[in-house]
Amino acid sequence: MMDWIRDWLLGIVAAGAATAAAQALAPHGAARQVARLAGGLLLLLVVARPLTQAVWADLTPLGADMQAETARYATQAEQAGTDIAKKLIEEKTSAYIETEAKSRGLSLRAEVEAESVAGQSLPLPARVRLIPGADMGAADKSAFSDWLAGTLNIPAARQRWEAGG
């Protein structure tokens, strides 16, 4: 502790001596005023050095905490965005399937489940639960199942047909 105080006081004395020498060597006029200003700033920096070191020492853990907090919020925001995208993809794909069935003259309710896939930025439709109307026969189900596999890349193994009404 004493070494630190000794070094600080020696810095103040050295800055004061450098300031005095610069003012004595500078010609009268603007050059002397510049030397006085520079010396005053140097002296201020040397005197305030312990204060700045204390402030940075206090702020360093705070900065690390803020960085960790920011990373946590970024992760939460990214997850929330993925969850919203997943929900929208599920809803829109379900509506698309139902619209396609309707265009074929069939009644069908679809519930799509999307999931994240490596290498893809958005979740993709992975599974579908299908509830056919009374007007859908076995041939219609088979043809529609083939359409789902070919168009939406949802193979028959991931299509769950339930009893309709």
N, C-alpha and C positions, 0 to 999 in steps of 0.2 A: 504494500500500500504506500509506503513511504517513497519507494522508487518511482512510482507513478506520479506522486506530487512533485518530487524533485525534477523529473523530466518535464512536467508541465510548466513549472516555474522557470526552468532553463529555456524552454521554448518561448516563454513570454519575454525573458531578458534578451534572447537572440533576436526576436522579432522587433523589439524596441530598438536594439542597437542597429539592426539593418535599416530600420525606418529613419533613425537619426542620421546615419551615414548617407543614405540616399538623399535626404533633404539638404544636408551640408554640401554634397557634391553637385546638386542640381543648380543650374543657373536660375537667377531671379525670374519671376513671371510664371507663365503657364506650366513650364516643366517642373518647377518647385511645387506647384499646387497638385500636379499629377502625382509627384513623388509622395507628397503628404497624404493624398487620398489612398494611394496604393499601400502605403505603410499603415495607415489606419485600418484598412480592410484586412491586411495581414495580421495585425495585432488583434483585431476582433475575432478572426478565425482561430487564432492560437488560444485566446482566452475562452472562447465558446466551445473548444474541442471536447472537453469533458461532457458538456451538455449534449452535444450531438451524438457522442458515443453512447451515452446513457439512453437517449431517445431511440437510437437504432437498436440497442440491445433490448429495449422494451418492445419495439415494433416487430422484431424478427419473429418471435413466436406468434404474434398476432397475424403476421403475413402468412405464416405456415397454416394457421388455423383457418384463415380466410380462403386460402388456396384449397384446402381440404373440403371446406364447406361448399365452395364453388363447384368443385368436382362432384360432390354428392348431389347438388341441385341439378347439375348437367345430366347426371345419370338418371335422376328421377324424371327430368323433363323428356329425355330420350325415351324412357320406358313409357311415359304417359302418351307420347306421340305414337309409339308403336302400338299401344293398346287401342288408341283411337283409330288408327289405320286398320287394325285387325277387325274392329267392330264394323267399320264402314265397308270393308271388303266383304265381310260375311253378309251384311245386309244387302249390299248391291248385287252380289253374286246370287243370293237367294231370290231376289226380285227378278234378276235376269233369267234364271232357270224357270221360274213360274211364268214369266212372259213368254218364253220359248214354248212351254207346254201349252199355253193358251193359244199361241199362234198355230199350233198343231191340232187345235180343237179338243185339248185335254185339260182336265182340272187336276192340279197338283199343288201341294204345299211343300216347300223346300226349306230346310234349315242347314246352312253351310257353316262349317267350322274351318277357320283358317289357322295356319301355323307358320312360324318363321322357318325359313330354309336357308342353309348356309350358302353364301354367295349372292343372296337376294336382299335387296334393301327393304322390301315390303313383304309382309306375310302373304302366303298364297293359299287359295282354297285347297284343303286337304281331304276333308270328309264331308259327306252330305247325308242328311236324314230326309227321306222322301215319304210323303204321305199322299198316295194317289186318291183321286176321286173315284166314284163308283163307275165312271165311264172308261177307266183304264183297264184294258185287258193285258194278258201276259205278253202278247206281241208288242203292244204299245210300250210296256215296261222295258222289254228287251231293246227295242229301237231307241228309246230314250236313254237307257243305260249306256248304249253304244255312243250316243251323241255326247253324253257327259264325259265319257272316257276320251273321246276324240277332240272335243272342243275345249273342255275345261281341265283336261288331264286328271280327272278323278276316276280311277279304274273301278271296276265293279266291286272289287274287294273293299273299297272304301265308300261304297254306296250302301246305305241301310234302308231297305224298303220296308215300310210298316203297313199294317192293315189300314186300308182307307175306308172312306165312308161314302 
